[in-house]
Amino acid sequence: MPATTENNQGSFLGRISIRRNQVLSMDGSHEQEIEDLELFQKHVGDRFSELLSSTTSDDSSGDALLSIAWLRRLLDELLCCEAEFKAVVLMGRDPSQIAKPPLDKVLPEFLDRVVKSLDVCNAVTLGLDAVRNLQRLAEIVVTALDVAPLGDGQVRRAKKALSALVAAMLHEDNVGTKGTERTRSFGRRAGNNNKTTAPIRSLSSTMARNWSAAKQIHSMMSNLAAPRGAESSGLAQPIYIMSTVLVFIMWTLIAAIPCQERNGFGTHFPLPRQFTWAQPMIALQEKIAEEWKKKEKKGNVGLLEEMHRMEKLAQSLIEFADSFQFPAETDRLDEVKKQVAELGEICKKMDQGLEPLQQQIREVFHRVVRSRTEFLVVLDQAGKLSTPTV
């Protein structure tokens, strides 16, 4: 997280903490509440604007759209937004305030999206394991071809790994569909959101056979509507904003990383064009949708930048391997040497970035689990306060 962003967040959270501990008049409290909500919206817009402005098509930048480095920044934004959201809606607040209409409806819907996002985290973690397998195949290719002189044995070994690599990329949506029946993030249906004792399972390396990334995202999008009228200036607004951020980031992760059953995933979902904070998200969504359509025409919908570059190099190296005759032409060997070096650099980036990315996914998973539990505790407290004593 950039230092300025971190400082702004610390200042914002500190301000809310101080304000909630002060005794203010009702008018002053309401005015500061509106100011806090506006500042939260501004911070969300600023974070995604910064993410958009840093996005580049330069492969060497490390911030190419949907690269490992870019996805790590995206997850940082989610964690920052989540911390400020919880401060605005939950910190030091009377439990009865978040149990009143319209929050009694929109908050359980948000918590249901949180549950669904945990399954996405599980699926993405499994997908990253698949990407690691692609990396290992690419490393075999680099080892085989980065020798001189290059002979038939090395080329045959490289070709075998290249064929497996390309085949895996073409069928990457089947990741995680083999093997035994697989677990879900939560051990119960999301309909019981008012219960606080539901068992929560940690990140899993497996998914249910019939689980669908496309259906999960569509389910998260359902009932996602902007608050209207007086509700737009109350606590329903930050809940809607955080729901939108959560859905957008889960949508992006599924677009970038191999997940099972993405058929019908769709290239976009409706974002609220009337809000300033949503504009950078809309721009990012359009960029991602454009890349998705390009890949879909080729029959391969993996959008992770490193995988895209790896696929292009693999196709070229297969052509070389198919036509290889010893001794190869010097010009062709020079070209292959450059391609092997580039493939090696991609493997290096994956080696350095995939584990931290998986750790961030775990952090997101456990952070939203904790936040969900905190909301459920407050809702439970509000229920007890509203229950008449006998």
C-alpha positions as a Markdown table, in Angstrom:
| # | Residue | x | y | z |
|---|---|---|---|---|
| 1 | Met | 0.0 | 0.0 | 0.0 |
| 2 | Pro | 1.4 | 3.5 | -0.9 |
| 3 | Ala | 2.5 | 5.5 | 2.1 |
| 4 | Thr | 0.0 | 8.3 | 1.3 |
| 5 | Thr | -2.9 | 5.8 | 1.1 |
| 6 | Glu | -1.9 | 4.2 | 4.4 |
| 7 | Asn | -1.6 | 7.6 | 6.1 |
| 8 | Asn | -5.1 | 8.7 | 4.8 |
| 9 | Gln | -6.6 | 5.4 | 6.0 |
| 10 | Gly | -5.0 | 5.8 | 9.5 |
| 11 | Ser | -6.2 | 9.4 | 9.7 |
| 12 | Phe | -9.7 | 8.4 | 8.7 |
| 13 | Leu | -10.0 | 5.4 | 11.1 |
| 14 | Gly | -8.6 | 7.5 | 13.9 |
| 15 | Arg | -11.0 | 10.3 | 13.3 |
| 16 | Ile | -14.0 | 7.9 | 13.4 |
| 17 | Ser | -12.7 | 6.3 | 16.6 |
| 18 | Ile | -12.4 | 9.7 | 18.3 |
| 19 | Arg | -15.7 | 10.9 | 17.1 |
| 20 | Arg | -17.6 | 7.9 | 18.4 |
| 21 | Asn | -16.1 | 8.4 | 21.8 |
| 22 | Gln | -17.3 | 12.0 | 22.0 |
| 23 | Val | -20.6 | 13.3 | 23.3 |
| 24 | Leu | -22.1 | 15.4 | 20.5 |
| 25 | Ser | -25.4 | 17.0 | 19.8 |
| 26 | Met | -27.7 | 15.0 | 17.5 |
| 27 | Asp | -27.4 | 17.7 | 14.7 |
| 28 | Gly | -23.6 | 17.7 | 14.9 |
| 29 | Ser | -23.4 | 13.9 | 15.0 |
| 30 | His | -25.6 | 13.7 | 11.9 |
| 31 | Glu | -23.5 | 16.2 | 10.0 |
| 32 | Gln | -20.3 | 14.3 | 10.8 |
| 33 | Glu | -21.9 | 11.1 | 9.9 |
| 34 | Ile | -22.7 | 12.4 | 6.4 |
| 35 | Glu | -19.2 | 13.7 | 6.2 |
| 36 | Asp | -17.7 | 10.3 | 7.1 |
| 37 | Leu | -19.9 | 8.6 | 4.5 |
| 38 | Glu | -18.8 | 11.1 | 1.8 |
| 39 | Leu | -15.1 | 10.6 | 2.8 |
| 40 | Phe | -15.5 | 6.8 | 2.6 |
| 41 | Gln | -16.9 | 7.2 | -0.9 |
| 42 | Lys | -14.1 | 9.5 | -1.9 |
| 43 | His | -11.5 | 7.0 | -0.6 |
| 44 | Val | -13.0 | 4.2 | -2.6 |
| 45 | Gly | -13.0 | 6.2 | -5.7 |
| 46 | Asp | -9.4 | 7.4 | -5.1 |
| 47 | Arg | -8.1 | 3.9 | -4.5 |
| 48 | Phe | -9.5 | 2.6 | -7.8 |
| 49 | Ser | -8.5 | 5.7 | -9.7 |
| 50 | Glu | -5.0 | 5.1 | -8.6 |
| 51 | Leu | -5.2 | 1.5 | -9.6 |
| 52 | Leu | -6.6 | 2.5 | -13.0 |
| 53 | Ser | -3.9 | 5.1 | -13.6 |
| 54 | Ser | -1.1 | 2.7 | -12.7 |
| 55 | Thr | -2.4 | 0.1 | -15.2 |
| 56 | Thr | -0.3 | -0.3 | -18.2 |
| 57 | Ser | 0.2 | -2.5 | -21.2 |
| 58 | Asp | 3.9 | -2.5 | -20.8 |
| 59 | Asp | 4.8 | -6.1 | -20.0 |
| 60 | Ser | 8.0 | -5.2 | -18.1 |
| 61 | Ser | 6.3 | -2.7 | -15.7 |
| 62 | Gly | 5.0 | -5.3 | -13.2 |
| 63 | Asp | 1.7 | -3.4 | -13.1 |
| 64 | Ala | 0.2 | -4.7 | -16.4 |
| 65 | Leu | -3.5 | -5.2 | -16.1 |
| 66 | Leu | -4.3 | -8.6 | -14.4 |
| 67 | Ser | -0.6 | -9.4 | -13.8 |
| 68 | Ile | 0.3 | -10.9 | -10.4 |
| 69 | Ala | 1.6 | -7.6 | -9.2 |
| 70 | Trp | -1.5 | -5.8 | -10.2 |
| 71 | Leu | -3.8 | -8.4 | -8.6 |
| 72 | Arg | -1.8 | -8.0 | -5.3 |
| 73 | Arg | -2.5 | -4.2 | -5.4 |
| 74 | Leu | -6.2 | -5.0 | -6.1 |
| 75 | Leu | -6.4 | -7.1 | -3.0 |
| 76 | Asp | -4.7 | -4.4 | -1.0 |
| 77 | Glu | -7.5 | -2.0 | -2.1 |
| 78 | Leu | -10.1 | -4.5 | -0.9 |
| 79 | Leu | -8.5 | -4.8 | 2.5 |
| 80 | Cys | -8.3 | -1.0 | 2.9 |
| 81 | Cys | -11.9 | -0.5 | 1.8 |
| 82 | Glu | -13.0 | -3.3 | 4.2 |
| 83 | Ala | -11.3 | -1.7 | 7.2 |
| 84 | Glu | -12.8 | 1.8 | 6.5 |
| 85 | Phe | -16.2 | 0.3 | 5.7 |
| 86 | Lys | -16.3 | -1.5 | 9.1 |
| 87 | Ala | -15.2 | 1.6 | 10.9 |
| 88 | Val | -18.0 | 3.7 | 9.3 |
| 89 | Val | -20.8 | 1.1 | 9.8 |
| 90 | Leu | -19.8 | -0.7 | 13.0 |
| 91 | Met | -17.2 | 1.1 | 15.1 |
| 92 | Gly | -18.6 | 2.3 | 18.4 |
| 93 | Arg | -22.2 | 2.2 | 17.1 |
| 94 | Asp | -25.3 | 1.4 | 19.1 |
| 95 | Pro | -26.4 | -2.1 | 17.9 |
| 96 | Ser | -30.0 | -1.0 | 17.4 |
| 97 | Gln | -28.8 | 1.4 | 14.6 |
| 98 | Ile | -27.8 | -1.4 | 12.3 |
| 99 | Ala | -30.9 | -3.5 | 13.0 |
| 100 | Lys | -33.4 | -0.9 | 11.7 |
| 101 | Pro | -34.8 | -0.7 | 8.2 |
| 102 | Pro | -33.4 | -0.6 | 5.6 |
| 103 | Leu | -30.3 | -2.2 | 7.2 |
| 104 | Asp | -32.3 | -5.1 | 8.4 |
| 105 | Lys | -32.6 | -6.2 | 4.8 |
| 106 | Val | -29.4 | -4.9 | 3.0 |
| 107 | Leu | -27.0 | -6.0 | 5.8 |
| 108 | Pro | -28.0 | -9.7 | 5.7 |
| 109 | Glu | -27.8 | -9.6 | 1.9 |
| 110 | Phe | -24.3 | -8.2 | 2.2 |
| 111 | Leu | -23.3 | -10.9 | 4.7 |
| 112 | Asp | -24.6 | -13.5 | 2.2 |
| 113 | Arg | -22.3 | -12.0 | -0.4 |
| 114 | Val | -19.4 | -12.3 | 2.0 |
| 115 | Val | -20.2 | -16.1 | 2.4 |
| 116 | Lys | -20.2 | -16.5 | -1.4 |
| 117 | Ser | -16.9 | -14.6 | -1.7 |
| 118 | Leu | -15.3 | -17.2 | 0.6 |
| 119 | Asp | -16.0 | -19.9 | -1.9 |
| 120 | Val | -14.5 | -17.7 | -4.6 |
| 121 | Cys | -11.4 | -17.3 | -2.4 |
| 122 | Asn | -11.2 | -21.1 | -2.2 |
| 123 | Ala | -11.6 | -21.6 | -5.9 |
| 124 | Val | -9.0 | -18.9 | -6.7 |
| 125 | Thr | -6.5 | -20.5 | -4.3 |
| 126 | Leu | -7.0 | -23.8 | -6.1 |
| 127 | Gly | -6.6 | -22.0 | -9.4 |
| 128 | Leu | -3.3 | -20.5 | -8.3 |
| 129 | Asp | -2.1 | -24.1 | -7.5 |
| 130 | Ala | -2.9 | -24.9 | -11.1 |
| 131 | Val | -0.9 | -21.9 | -12.3 |
| 132 | Arg | 2.0 | -23.2 | -10.2 |
| 133 | Asn | 1.8 | -26.4 | -12.2 |
| 134 | Leu | 2.0 | -24.4 | -15.4 |
| 135 | Gln | 5.1 | -22.6 | -14.0 |
| 136 | Arg | 6.8 | -26.0 | -13.3 |
| 137 | Leu | 6.1 | -27.1 | -16.9 |
| 138 | Ala | 7.6 | -23.8 | -18.2 |
| 139 | Glu | 10.6 | -24.3 | -16.0 |
| 140 | Ile | 11.2 | -27.7 | -17.6 |
| 141 | Val | 11.1 | -26.0 | -21.0 |
| 142 | Val | 13.6 | -23.4 | -19.9 |
| 143 | Thr | 16.0 | -25.9 | -18.5 |
| 144 | Ala | 15.8 | -28.1 | -21.6 |
| 145 | Leu | 16.3 | -25.3 | -24.1 |
| 146 | Asp | 18.8 | -23.1 | -22.3 |
| 147 | Val | 21.8 | -25.2 | -23.3 |
| 148 | Ala | 24.4 | -25.1 | -26.1 |
| 149 | Pro | 24.6 | -26.9 | -28.4 |
| 150 | Leu | 20.9 | -27.7 | -28.6 |
| 151 | Gly | 20.3 | -31.3 | -29.5 |
| 152 | Asp | 17.4 | -33.6 | -30.3 |
| 153 | Gly | 17.1 | -35.0 | -26.8 |
| 154 | Gln | 16.7 | -31.5 | -25.2 |
| 155 | Val | 14.1 | -30.5 | -27.9 |
| 156 | Arg | 12.0 | -33.6 | -27.4 |
| 157 | Arg | 12.0 | -33.0 | -23.6 |
| 158 | Ala | 11.0 | -29.4 | -24.1 |
| 159 | Lys | 8.3 | -30.4 | -26.7 |
| 160 | Lys | 6.7 | -32.8 | -24.2 |
| 161 | Ala | 6.5 | -30.1 | -21.5 |
| 162 | Leu | 5.3 | -27.5 | -24.0 |
| 163 | Ser | 2.5 | -29.8 | -25.2 |
| 164 | Ala | 1.4 | -30.5 | -21.6 |
| 165 | Leu | 1.5 | -26.7 | -20.9 |
| 166 | Val | -0.6 | -25.7 | -23.9 |
| 167 | Ala | -3.1 | -28.5 | -23.3 |
| 168 | Ala | -3.5 | -27.4 | -19.6 |
| 169 | Met | -4.1 | -23.8 | -20.6 |
| 170 | Leu | -6.8 | -24.8 | -23.1 |
| 171 | His | -8.6 | -26.8 | -20.5 |
| 172 | Glu | -8.0 | -24.6 | -17.4 |
| 173 | Asp | -11.7 | -24.2 | -16.6 |
| 174 | Asn | -11.7 | -27.9 | -15.6 |
| 175 | Val | -9.3 | -27.2 | -12.7 |
| 176 | Gly | -10.4 | -28.8 | -9.5 |
| 177 | Thr | -13.1 | -31.0 | -11.1 |
| 178 | Lys | -11.3 | -34.3 | -10.6 |
| 179 | Gly | -10.9 | -36.3 | -7.4 |
| 180 | Thr | -13.1 | -36.8 | -4.4 |
| 181 | Glu | -16.2 | -34.7 | -3.5 |
| 182 | Arg | -14.9 | -31.4 | -2.3 |
| 183 | Thr | -15.6 | -29.1 | 0.6 |
| 184 | Arg | -17.1 | -25.6 | 0.8 |
| 185 | Ser | -16.0 | -22.6 | 2.8 |
| 186 | Phe | -19.0 | -22.8 | 5.1 |
| 187 | Gly | -20.6 | -25.9 | 6.5 |
| 188 | Arg | -24.1 | -24.6 | 6.1 |
| 189 | Arg | -26.3 | -22.6 | 3.8 |
| 190 | Ala | -26.1 | -18.8 | 3.9 |
| 191 | Gly | -29.7 | -18.4 | 4.8 |
| 192 | Asn | -29.0 | -18.7 | 8.5 |
| 193 | Asn | -27.1 | -15.4 | 8.7 |
| 194 | Asn | -28.6 | -14.6 | 12.0 |
| 195 | Lys | -26.7 | -17.5 | 13.7 |
| 196 | Thr | -23.3 | -16.9 | 15.1 |
| 197 | Thr | -22.3 | -20.4 | 15.9 |
| 198 | Ala | -22.0 | -21.7 | 12.3 |
| 199 | Pro | -18.8 | -23.7 | 11.7 |
| 200 | Ile | -16.4 | -21.9 | 9.5 |
| 201 | Arg | -13.8 | -23.9 | 7.6 |
| 202 | Ser | -10.5 | -22.5 | 6.6 |
| 203 | Leu | -9.3 | -22.2 | 3.0 |
| 204 | Ser | -9.6 | -25.4 | 1.1 |
| 205 | Ser | -7.6 | -26.9 | -1.7 |
| 206 | Thr | -10.7 | -28.4 | -3.2 |
| 207 | Met | -14.2 | -27.4 | -4.4 |
| 208 | Ala | -17.5 | -29.2 | -4.7 |
| 209 | Arg | -17.9 | -31.0 | -8.0 |
| 210 | Asn | -21.0 | -29.0 | -9.0 |
| 211 | Trp | -19.6 | -25.6 | -7.9 |
| 212 | Ser | -19.7 | -23.0 | -10.7 |
| 213 | Ala | -17.7 | -19.7 | -10.6 |
| 214 | Ala | -20.1 | -18.2 | -13.1 |
| 215 | Lys | -23.2 | -19.0 | -11.0 |
| 216 | Gln | -21.4 | -17.8 | -7.9 |
| 217 | Ile | -20.8 | -14.4 | -9.3 |
| 218 | His | -24.3 | -14.1 | -10.7 |
| 219 | Ser | -25.6 | -15.0 | -7.3 |
| 220 | Met | -23.5 | -12.3 | -5.7 |
| 221 | Met | -24.9 | -9.8 | -8.2 |
| 222 | Ser | -28.5 | -10.6 | -7.4 |
| 223 | Asn | -30.4 | -7.9 | -5.4 |
| 224 | Leu | -27.4 | -5.5 | -5.7 |
| 225 | Ala | -29.3 | -2.2 | -6.1 |
| 226 | Ala | -28.2 | 1.3 | -5.1 |
| 227 | Pro | -30.2 | 2.8 | -2.2 |
| 228 | Arg | -32.7 | 5.5 | -3.2 |
| 229 | Gly | -34.1 | 8.6 | -1.6 |
| 230 | Ala | -33.3 | 9.2 | 2.1 |
| 231 | Glu | -31.6 | 5.8 | 2.2 |
| 232 | Ser | -28.8 | 7.0 | -0.1 |
| 233 | Ser | -27.5 | 9.3 | 2.7 |
| 234 | Gly | -27.6 | 6.7 | 5.4 |
| 235 | Leu | -25.7 | 3.5 | 6.3 |
| 236 | Ala | -27.3 | 1.6 | 3.4 |
| 237 | Gln | -25.0 | 3.5 | 1.1 |
| 238 | Pro | -21.6 | 2.3 | 2.4 |
| 239 | Ile | -23.1 | -1.3 | 2.6 |
| 240 | Tyr | -24.0 | -1.0 | -1.1 |
| 241 | Ile | -20.5 | 0.4 | -1.9 |
| 242 | Met | -18.7 | -2.4 | -0.1 |
| 243 | Ser | -21.0 | -5.0 | -1.7 |
| 244 | Thr | -20.1 | -3.5 | -5.2 |
| 245 | Val | -16.4 | -3.5 | -4.4 |
| 246 | Leu | -16.5 | -7.1 | -3.1 |
| 247 | Val | -18.4 | -8.3 | -6.2 |
| 248 | Phe | -16.1 | -6.4 | -8.6 |
| 249 | Ile | -12.9 | -7.8 | -7.1 |
| 250 | Met | -14.3 | -11.4 | -6.9 |
| 251 | Trp | -15.4 | -11.0 | -10.6 |
| 252 | Thr | -11.9 | -9.8 | -11.5 |
| 253 | Leu | -10.2 | -12.7 | -9.7 |
| 254 | Ile | -12.3 | -15.2 | -11.5 |
| 255 | Ala | -11.6 | -13.6 | -14.8 |
| 256 | Ala | -7.9 | -13.6 | -14.2 |
| 257 | Ile | -7.2 | -17.0 | -12.5 |
| 258 | Pro | -8.3 | -20.5 | -13.5 |
| 259 | Cys | -11.5 | -21.4 | -11.8 |
| 260 | Gln | -13.9 | -24.3 | -12.5 |
| 261 | Glu | -17.0 | -23.8 | -14.6 |
| 262 | Arg | -16.7 | -20.2 | -15.9 |
| 263 | Asn | -19.1 | -20.9 | -18.8 |
| 264 | Gly | -21.6 | -18.1 | -18.9 |
| 265 | Phe | -19.4 | -16.0 | -16.6 |
| 266 | Gly | -20.2 | -12.8 | -18.7 |
| 267 | Thr | -17.9 | -10.0 | -19.5 |
| 268 | His | -19.4 | -7.4 | -17.1 |
| 269 | Phe | -22.0 | -6.7 | -14.5 |
| 270 | Pro | -23.9 | -3.5 | -14.1 |
| 271 | Leu | -22.1 | -0.8 | -12.1 |
| 272 | Pro | -23.7 | 2.4 | -11.0 |
| 273 | Arg | -22.6 | 5.0 | -13.6 |
| 274 | Gln | -24.3 | 7.8 | -11.6 |
| 275 | Phe | -21.7 | 7.6 | -8.8 |
| 276 | Thr | -18.3 | 9.2 | -9.0 |
| 277 | Trp | -16.7 | 6.5 | -6.9 |
| 278 | Ala | -17.7 | 3.8 | -9.4 |
| 279 | Gln | -16.2 | 5.5 | -12.5 |
| 280 | Pro | -12.7 | 4.0 | -12.2 |
| 281 | Met | -14.2 | 0.5 | -11.6 |
| 282 | Ile | -16.3 | 0.9 | -14.7 |
| 283 | Ala | -13.2 | 1.8 | -16.7 |
| 284 | Leu | -11.3 | -1.2 | -15.3 |
| 285 | Gln | -14.2 | -3.5 | -16.0 |
| 286 | Glu | -14.3 | -2.4 | -19.7 |
| 287 | Lys | -10.6 | -3.1 | -20.0 |
| 288 | Ile | -11.0 | -6.6 | -18.5 |
| 289 | Ala | -14.1 | -7.3 | -20.6 |
| 290 | Glu | -12.2 | -6.4 | -23.8 |
| 291 | Glu | -9.4 | -8.8 | -22.8 |
| 292 | Trp | -11.9 | -11.5 | -22.0 |
| 293 | Lys | -13.5 | -11.3 | -25.4 |
| 294 | Lys | -10.2 | -11.6 | -27.1 |
| 295 | Lys | -9.3 | -14.7 | -25.2 |
| 296 | Glu | -12.7 | -16.3 | -25.6 |
| 297 | Lys | -12.4 | -16.2 | -29.3 |
| 298 | Lys | -9.3 | -18.4 | -29.0 |
| 299 | Gly | -11.0 | -20.9 | -26.8 |
| 300 | Asn | -8.8 | -19.9 | -23.8 |
| 301 | Val | -10.2 | -17.5 | -21.2 |
| 302 | Gly | -7.3 | -17.3 | -18.8 |
| 303 | Leu | -6.5 | -13.6 | -18.4 |
| 304 | Leu | -3.6 | -13.7 | -15.9 |
| 305 | Glu | -1.0 | -11.6 | -17.7 |
| 306 | Glu | 1.9 | -14.0 | -17.0 |
| 307 | Met | -0.2 | -16.9 | -18.4 |
| 308 | His | -1.0 | -14.9 | -21.5 |
| 309 | Arg | 2.6 | -14.2 | -22.3 |
| 310 | Met | 3.6 | -17.8 | -21.4 |
| 311 | Glu | 1.0 | -19.2 | -23.9 |
| 312 | Lys | 2.3 | -17.0 | -26.7 |
| 313 | Leu | 5.9 | -18.1 | -26.1 |
| 314 | Ala | 4.8 | -21.8 | -25.8 |
| 315 | Gln | 3.1 | -21.7 | -29.1 |
| 316 | Ser | 6.1 | -20.3 | -30.8 |
| 317 | Leu | 8.5 | -22.7 | -29.2 |
| 318 | Ile | 6.3 | -25.7 | -30.2 |
| 319 | Glu | 6.6 | -24.5 | -33.8 |
| 320 | Phe | 10.4 | -24.5 | -33.4 |
| 321 | Ala | 10.4 | -28.0 | -31.8 |
| 322 | Asp | 8.2 | -29.4 | -34.5 |
| 323 | Ser | 10.5 | -28.3 | -37.3 |
| 324 | Phe | 13.8 | -28.8 | -35.4 |
| 325 | Gln | 16.7 | -30.4 | -37.2 |
| 326 | Phe | 20.2 | -30.6 | -35.9 |
| 327 | Pro | 22.1 | -28.4 | -36.3 |
| 328 | Ala | 19.6 | -25.6 | -36.3 |
| 329 | Glu | 20.1 | -22.3 | -38.1 |
| 330 | Thr | 21.9 | -19.7 | -36.1 |
| 331 | Asp | 19.3 | -17.0 | -36.6 |
| 332 | Arg | 16.5 | -19.3 | -35.4 |
| 333 | Leu | 18.6 | -20.3 | -32.4 |
| 334 | Asp | 19.1 | -16.7 | -31.4 |
| 335 | Glu | 15.4 | -16.0 | -31.6 |
| 336 | Val | 14.7 | -19.1 | -29.5 |
| 337 | Lys | 17.3 | -18.0 | -26.9 |
| 338 | Lys | 15.5 | -14.7 | -26.5 |
| 339 | Gln | 12.1 | -16.5 | -26.1 |
| 340 | Val | 13.6 | -18.9 | -23.5 |
| 341 | Ala | 15.1 | -16.0 | -21.6 |
| 342 | Glu | 11.7 | -14.3 | -21.6 |
| 343 | Leu | 10.0 | -17.5 | -20.4 |
| 344 | Gly | 12.5 | -17.8 | -17.7 |
| 345 | Glu | 11.7 | -14.2 | -16.5 |
| 346 | Ile | 8.0 | -15.1 | -16.4 |
| 347 | Cys | 8.8 | -18.1 | -14.3 |
| 348 | Lys | 10.9 | -16.0 | -12.0 |
| 349 | Lys | 8.0 | -13.5 | -11.6 |
| 350 | Met | 5.6 | -16.3 | -10.8 |
| 351 | Asp | 8.0 | -17.9 | -8.3 |
| 352 | Gln | 8.3 | -14.5 | -6.5 |
| 353 | Gly | 4.7 | -13.5 | -6.8 |
| 354 | Leu | 2.4 | -16.5 | -6.5 |
| 355 | Glu | 3.0 | -17.3 | -2.9 |
| 356 | Pro | 2.5 | -13.7 | -1.7 |
| 357 | Leu | -0.7 | -13.6 | -3.8 |
| 358 | Gln | -2.0 | -16.7 | -2.2 |
| 359 | Gln | -1.2 | -15.3 | 1.2 |
| 360 | Gln | -3.2 | -12.2 | 0.4 |
| 361 | Ile | -6.2 | -14.4 | -0.7 |
| 362 | Arg | -5.9 | -16.1 | 2.7 |
| 363 | Glu | -5.8 | -12.8 | 4.5 |
| 364 | Val | -8.9 | -11.6 | 2.6 |
| 365 | Phe | -10.7 | -14.8 | 3.5 |
| 366 | His | -9.9 | -14.6 | 7.2 |
| 367 | Arg | -10.5 | -10.8 | 7.4 |
| 368 | Val | -14.0 | -11.0 | 5.9 |
| 369 | Val | -14.8 | -14.0 | 8.2 |
| 370 | Arg | -13.8 | -11.9 | 11.2 |
| 371 | Ser | -15.9 | -8.9 | 10.0 |
| 372 | Arg | -18.9 | -11.1 | 9.3 |
| 373 | Thr | -18.7 | -12.5 | 12.8 |
| 374 | Glu | -18.5 | -9.0 | 14.3 |
| 375 | Phe | -21.6 | -8.0 | 12.4 |
| 376 | Leu | -23.5 | -11.1 | 13.5 |
| 377 | Val | -22.6 | -10.4 | 17.1 |
| 378 | Val | -23.9 | -6.9 | 16.9 |
| 379 | Leu | -27.1 | -8.1 | 15.2 |
| 380 | Asp | -27.5 | -10.7 | 17.9 |
| 381 | Gln | -27.1 | -7.9 | 20.5 |
| 382 | Ala | -29.7 | -5.8 | 18.7 |
| 383 | Gly | -32.1 | -8.7 | 18.7 |
| 384 | Lys | -31.7 | -9.2 | 22.5 |
| 385 | Leu | -32.2 | -5.5 | 23.1 |
| 386 | Ser | -35.4 | -5.5 | 21.1 |
| 387 | Thr | -36.8 | -8.6 | 22.8 |
| 388 | Pro | -39.2 | -7.6 | 25.6 |
| 389 | Thr | -38.3 | -8.8 | 29.0 |
| 390 | Val | -40.9 | -11.1 | 30.7 |
